[in-house]
């Protein structure tokens, strides 16, 4: 009882706020958390201000040049807008008209054929060339640079114009075929062959995909192939049982990016067909028809609706592709 006044005096002297925040680190263990000092808080505030100051140009560009125009195009997709008068609200009329427009349905069919054919071919050609350049041979560095040159030029307007001449009636392709007694008319002027020439133009820019595959092949441990060889696996079995599973992350990336790029293809079809999508709409890509409706017919509302449908399709495809990747994409850190 004699210790009660002393205990009370001690309790009044030691106030809770003087101890700071007490946290529990475990049974029977407490410690005093250190409050951040004003100096450190001011330092963090200055760093945050500096960071957002440097990010301001990018944020403004994102809002003014990307998000702003996207939201405005979404609004235009529900209007009739001819670039000369004020937009007039029409609701879902543009979206309904799309699926009753024969040329729109033709552009969807042509684009799907292009994507389904060109993307797998690009992956196969790039993988085969990467396997070839991964071997030990003389002048290997020069060969790698040479194979990458087409990607530097890309499917530009100049290359597409050259492509139109190469596959023309008197082009290099027909001149080469004539040596073997094969006579063929203009490839770009034939509805059955025009799309094939654009697919060939896509394969021309295999360099970027090939370099990614080549980088992946060089990361595969040689011990895995040596172990498979000792188990009696031949080259084909090693390729499908060792190389392909380890390359699935890169296959996933190249397939996704190649598909998105294929859906957005425009330059080759525009130049080869002269901007018409011909002959007989055989090269009427989705983006080319969007351009024709928006800037050729001044139907910007319809074109905006087409753009948003394309965005929705690409988003759905990407989401589905990412969902399926859990079943076939294997990463090295997985147990």
C-alpha positions as CSV (number, residue, x, y, z in Angstrom):
1,X,0.0,0.0,0.0
2,X,2.9,2.3,0.7
3,X,3.9,2.0,-3.0
4,X,0.6,3.3,-4.4
5,X,1.4,7.1,-4.3
6,X,4.7,6.4,-6.0
7,X,3.1,4.3,-8.7
8,X,0.5,7.0,-9.3
9,X,3.1,9.7,-9.6
10,X,5.1,7.5,-12.1
11,X,2.0,6.9,-14.2
12,X,1.3,10.7,-14.5
13,X,4.9,11.4,-15.4
14,X,5.0,8.9,-18.2
15,X,2.2,9.9,-20.6
16,X,1.2,7.7,-23.5
17,X,1.8,10.4,-26.1
18,X,5.5,10.6,-25.0
19,X,6.0,6.9,-25.9
20,X,4.8,7.1,-29.4
21,X,3.0,4.2,-31.0
22,X,3.5,0.8,-29.4
23,X,3.3,-2.2,-31.6
24,X,3.1,-5.9,-30.8
25,X,5.8,-8.0,-32.5
26,X,4.7,-11.2,-30.9
27,X,3.6,-12.8,-27.6
28,X,5.2,-10.9,-24.7
29,X,7.1,-8.5,-27.0
30,X,6.5,-4.8,-27.5
31,X,8.5,-2.1,-29.0
32,X,8.2,1.6,-29.5
33,X,7.6,2.7,-33.1
34,X,9.6,5.7,-34.2
35,X,7.5,8.5,-35.6
36,X,8.8,10.0,-38.9
37,X,10.5,13.3,-38.2
38,X,9.4,16.5,-39.8
39,X,12.6,16.7,-41.8
40,X,12.0,13.3,-43.4
41,X,8.4,14.1,-44.2
42,X,9.5,17.4,-45.9
43,X,12.1,15.5,-47.9
44,X,9.6,13.0,-49.1
45,X,7.2,15.8,-50.1
46,X,9.9,17.6,-52.1
47,X,10.7,14.3,-53.9
48,X,7.1,13.7,-54.7
49,X,6.7,17.3,-56.0
50,X,9.9,16.9,-58.2
51,X,8.7,13.5,-59.5
52,X,5.3,14.9,-60.5
53,X,6.9,17.9,-62.0
54,X,9.0,15.8,-64.3
55,X,6.0,13.6,-65.1
56,X,3.8,16.6,-66.0
57,X,4.6,16.6,-69.7
58,X,3.8,12.9,-70.0
59,X,0.6,13.3,-67.9
60,X,-0.6,16.2,-70.1
61,X,0.2,14.2,-73.2
62,X,-1.7,11.2,-71.9
63,X,-4.8,13.3,-71.1
64,X,-4.7,15.7,-74.1
65,X,-3.4,13.5,-76.9
66,X,-4.6,10.0,-75.9
67,X,-7.4,9.9,-73.3
68,X,-9.1,13.0,-74.5
69,X,-9.3,12.1,-78.2
70,X,-10.4,8.5,-77.2
71,X,-13.3,9.7,-75.1
72,X,-14.3,12.2,-77.8
73,X,-14.2,9.4,-80.5
74,X,-16.4,7.3,-78.2
75,X,-18.9,10.2,-78.2
76,X,-18.7,10.6,-81.9
77,X,-19.4,6.9,-82.4
78,X,-23.0,7.7,-81.2
79,X,-23.4,10.6,-83.6
80,X,-23.5,11.5,-87.3
81,X,-20.5,13.7,-87.9
82,X,-19.2,14.7,-91.4
83,X,-16.3,17.0,-90.2
84,X,-18.2,20.0,-91.7
85,X,-21.1,20.3,-89.3
86,X,-21.8,19.8,-85.7
87,X,-22.2,16.2,-84.5
88,X,-25.8,15.0,-84.4
89,X,-26.7,12.3,-81.8
90,X,-28.0,9.1,-83.4
91,X,-27.5,6.6,-80.6
92,X,-26.6,3.1,-81.7
93,X,-27.4,3.7,-85.3
94,X,-23.7,3.5,-86.4
95,X,-23.2,0.1,-84.7
96,X,-26.4,-1.3,-86.2
97,X,-25.4,-0.1,-89.7
98,X,-22.0,-1.8,-89.4
99,X,-23.4,-5.3,-89.3
100,X,-25.7,-4.6,-92.2
101,X,-23.0,-3.1,-94.4
102,X,-21.6,-5.7,-96.9
103,X,-18.3,-4.0,-97.3
104,X,-17.8,-3.8,-93.5
105,X,-18.5,-7.6,-93.3
106,X,-16.1,-8.1,-96.2
107,X,-13.4,-6.1,-94.4
108,X,-13.8,-8.2,-91.3
109,X,-13.5,-11.5,-93.3
110,X,-10.4,-10.2,-95.2
111,X,-8.7,-9.1,-91.9
112,X,-9.4,-12.4,-90.2
113,X,-8.0,-14.4,-93.0
114,X,-4.9,-12.2,-93.0
115,X,-4.4,-12.6,-89.2
116,X,-5.0,-16.3,-89.2
117,X,-2.5,-16.9,-92.0
118,X,0.2,-14.3,-91.6
119,X,0.8,-14.5,-87.8
120,X,1.5,-18.3,-87.7
121,X,3.7,-18.0,-90.8
122,X,5.6,-15.1,-89.3
123,X,6.2,-17.1,-86.1
124,X,7.3,-20.3,-88.0
125,X,9.7,-18.4,-90.3
126,X,11.2,-16.4,-87.5
127,X,11.7,-19.5,-85.3
128,X,13.4,-21.4,-88.1
129,X,15.8,-18.6,-88.9
130,X,16.5,-18.1,-85.2
131,X,17.4,-21.8,-85.0
132,X,19.7,-21.4,-88.0
133,X,21.4,-18.4,-86.7
134,X,21.9,-20.0,-83.3
135,X,24.3,-22.5,-84.7
136,X,28.1,-22.0,-84.7
137,X,29.2,-20.9,-88.2
138,X,31.5,-18.4,-89.8
139,X,30.4,-14.8,-90.3
140,X,27.5,-15.5,-87.9
141,X,27.3,-11.8,-86.7
142,X,27.1,-10.6,-90.3
143,X,24.3,-13.0,-91.1
144,X,22.3,-11.8,-88.0
145,X,22.7,-8.2,-89.1
146,X,21.8,-9.0,-92.7
147,X,18.6,-10.9,-91.7
148,X,17.6,-7.9,-89.4
149,X,17.9,-5.3,-92.2
150,X,14.4,-5.8,-93.6
151,X,12.9,-5.0,-90.2
152,X,14.8,-1.7,-90.1
153,X,13.1,-0.7,-93.4
154,X,9.8,-2.2,-92.3
155,X,6.6,-2.3,-94.3
156,X,6.9,1.3,-95.1
157,X,5.3,3.2,-98.0
158,X,8.4,2.8,-100.1
159,X,8.7,-0.9,-99.5
160,X,5.0,-1.4,-100.2
161,X,5.3,0.6,-103.5
162,X,8.3,-1.6,-104.4
163,X,6.2,-4.7,-103.5
164,X,3.5,-3.6,-106.0
165,X,6.1,-3.4,-108.7
166,X,7.7,-6.7,-107.8
167,X,4.4,-8.5,-108.0
168,X,3.1,-6.6,-111.0
169,X,2.4,-8.1,-114.5
170,X,6.0,-7.3,-115.5
171,X,7.5,-7.6,-112.1
172,X,10.5,-9.6,-110.9
173,X,8.4,-12.5,-109.7
174,X,6.8,-13.1,-113.1
175,X,10.1,-12.7,-114.8
176,X,11.6,-15.4,-112.6
177,X,8.6,-17.7,-113.2
178,X,8.9,-17.1,-117.0
179,X,12.3,-18.8,-116.9
180,X,10.6,-22.0,-115.9
181,X,7.8,-21.5,-118.5
182,X,5.3,-20.3,-116.0
183,X,3.3,-17.3,-117.1
184,X,1.2,-15.4,-114.6
185,X,-0.6,-12.1,-114.8
186,X,-0.4,-9.4,-112.2
187,X,-0.5,-10.8,-108.7
188,X,-1.8,-7.5,-107.2
189,X,-4.5,-7.3,-109.9
190,X,-5.9,-10.8,-109.3
191,X,-8.5,-11.1,-106.5
192,X,-7.2,-14.6,-105.7
193,X,-3.6,-13.5,-105.2
194,X,-3.7,-9.9,-104.0
195,X,-4.0,-10.8,-100.3
196,X,-1.1,-13.3,-100.7
197,X,1.2,-10.5,-101.8
198,X,0.4,-8.5,-98.6
199,X,1.0,-11.6,-96.5
200,X,4.4,-12.0,-98.2
201,X,5.1,-8.3,-97.3
202,X,4.3,-9.2,-93.7
203,X,6.9,-12.0,-93.7
204,X,9.4,-9.4,-95.0
205,X,9.6,-7.8,-91.6
206,X,10.5,-11.0,-89.6
207,X,13.6,-9.5,-88.1
208,X,12.2,-8.3,-84.8
209,X,10.4,-11.5,-84.0
210,X,13.5,-13.5,-85.1
211,X,15.8,-11.5,-82.7
212,X,13.5,-12.1,-79.8
213,X,13.5,-15.9,-80.5
214,X,17.2,-15.9,-81.0
215,X,17.7,-14.2,-77.6
216,X,15.6,-16.9,-76.0
217,X,17.4,-19.8,-77.7
218,X,20.7,-18.5,-76.4
219,X,19.4,-18.6,-72.8
220,X,18.5,-22.3,-72.9
221,X,21.1,-24.2,-70.9
222,X,23.1,-26.6,-73.0
223,X,23.0,-29.1,-70.2
224,X,19.3,-29.8,-70.9
225,X,20.0,-30.7,-74.5
226,X,23.0,-32.8,-73.5
227,X,20.9,-34.7,-71.0
228,X,18.1,-35.3,-73.6
229,X,20.7,-36.5,-76.0
230,X,22.1,-39.0,-73.5
231,X,18.5,-40.2,-73.0
232,X,18.3,-41.0,-76.7
233,X,16.3,-38.0,-77.9
234,X,17.0,-36.9,-81.5
235,X,17.0,-33.3,-82.8
236,X,13.2,-33.2,-83.4
237,X,12.4,-34.7,-80.0
238,X,14.8,-32.2,-78.3
239,X,13.1,-29.4,-80.2
240,X,9.6,-30.2,-79.1
241,X,10.4,-31.5,-75.6
242,X,13.1,-29.1,-74.5
243,X,13.2,-26.0,-76.8
244,X,9.6,-25.3,-77.3
245,X,8.5,-25.6,-73.6
246,X,11.3,-23.2,-72.6
247,X,10.4,-20.8,-75.4
248,X,6.7,-20.6,-74.6
249,X,7.0,-17.1,-72.9
250,X,8.5,-15.7,-76.0
251,X,6.1,-17.5,-78.3
252,X,3.3,-16.0,-76.2
253,X,4.7,-12.5,-76.4
254,X,5.4,-12.7,-80.2
255,X,2.0,-14.2,-80.9
256,X,0.1,-11.5,-78.9
257,X,2.1,-8.6,-80.4
258,X,1.9,-10.0,-83.9
259,X,-1.8,-10.5,-83.7
260,X,-2.5,-7.0,-82.5
261,X,-0.2,-5.6,-85.2
262,X,-1.9,-7.7,-87.9
263,X,-5.4,-6.4,-86.9
264,X,-4.1,-2.9,-87.2
265,X,-2.3,-3.4,-90.6
266,X,-2.9,-0.5,-93.0
267,X,0.1,0.7,-95.0
268,X,0.6,-2.4,-97.2
269,X,-3.0,-2.8,-98.1
270,X,-3.4,0.9,-98.9
271,X,-0.3,1.2,-101.1
272,X,-0.7,-2.2,-102.9
273,X,-4.3,-1.6,-103.7
274,X,-4.0,2.1,-104.4
275,X,-6.2,2.9,-101.4
276,X,-9.2,1.1,-102.9
277,X,-8.9,-2.3,-101.1
278,X,-9.2,-3.9,-104.6
279,X,-9.3,-5.8,-106.7
280,X,-12.9,-6.8,-105.8
281,X,-12.3,-5.8,-102.1
282,X,-9.8,-8.7,-101.8
283,X,-7.4,-6.5,-99.8
284,X,-10.1,-4.4,-98.0
285,X,-8.6,-4.5,-94.5
286,X,-10.5,-3.3,-91.5
287,X,-8.4,-0.3,-91.0
288,X,-8.5,0.6,-94.7
289,X,-12.3,0.6,-94.7
290,X,-12.3,2.6,-91.5
291,X,-10.0,5.2,-93.3
292,X,-12.3,5.2,-96.4
293,X,-15.4,5.8,-94.3
294,X,-13.9,8.4,-92.1
295,X,-11.8,10.5,-94.5
296,X,-13.1,9.3,-97.9
297,X,-16.8,9.5,-97.2
298,X,-16.6,12.0,-94.2
299,X,-18.6,9.6,-92.1
300,X,-16.5,10.1,-88.9
301,X,-19.2,8.8,-86.6
302,X,-19.3,5.4,-88.4
303,X,-15.5,5.3,-88.5
304,X,-15.3,6.0,-84.7
305,X,-17.8,3.2,-84.1
306,X,-15.5,0.9,-86.2
307,X,-12.5,1.9,-84.1
308,X,-14.2,1.1,-80.8
309,X,-15.4,-2.3,-82.1
310,X,-11.8,-3.0,-83.1
311,X,-10.6,-1.9,-79.6
312,X,-13.1,-4.1,-77.9
313,X,-12.1,-7.1,-80.1
314,X,-8.4,-6.6,-79.3
315,X,-9.1,-6.2,-75.6
316,X,-11.2,-9.4,-75.6
317,X,-8.6,-11.3,-77.5
318,X,-5.8,-10.2,-75.2
319,X,-7.8,-11.1,-72.1
320,X,-8.6,-14.5,-73.5
321,X,-5.0,-15.1,-74.6
322,X,-3.7,-14.2,-71.1
323,X,-6.2,-16.5,-69.6
324,X,-5.2,-19.4,-71.7
325,X,-1.5,-18.8,-71.1
326,X,-1.7,-20.4,-67.7
327,X,-2.2,-23.8,-69.5
328,X,0.6,-23.7,-72.0
329,X,3.2,-21.0,-71.0
330,X,5.9,-22.3,-68.7
331,X,8.3,-20.0,-66.9
332,X,11.7,-21.1,-65.5
333,X,10.9,-20.2,-61.9
334,X,7.9,-22.4,-61.7
335,X,8.2,-25.5,-59.5
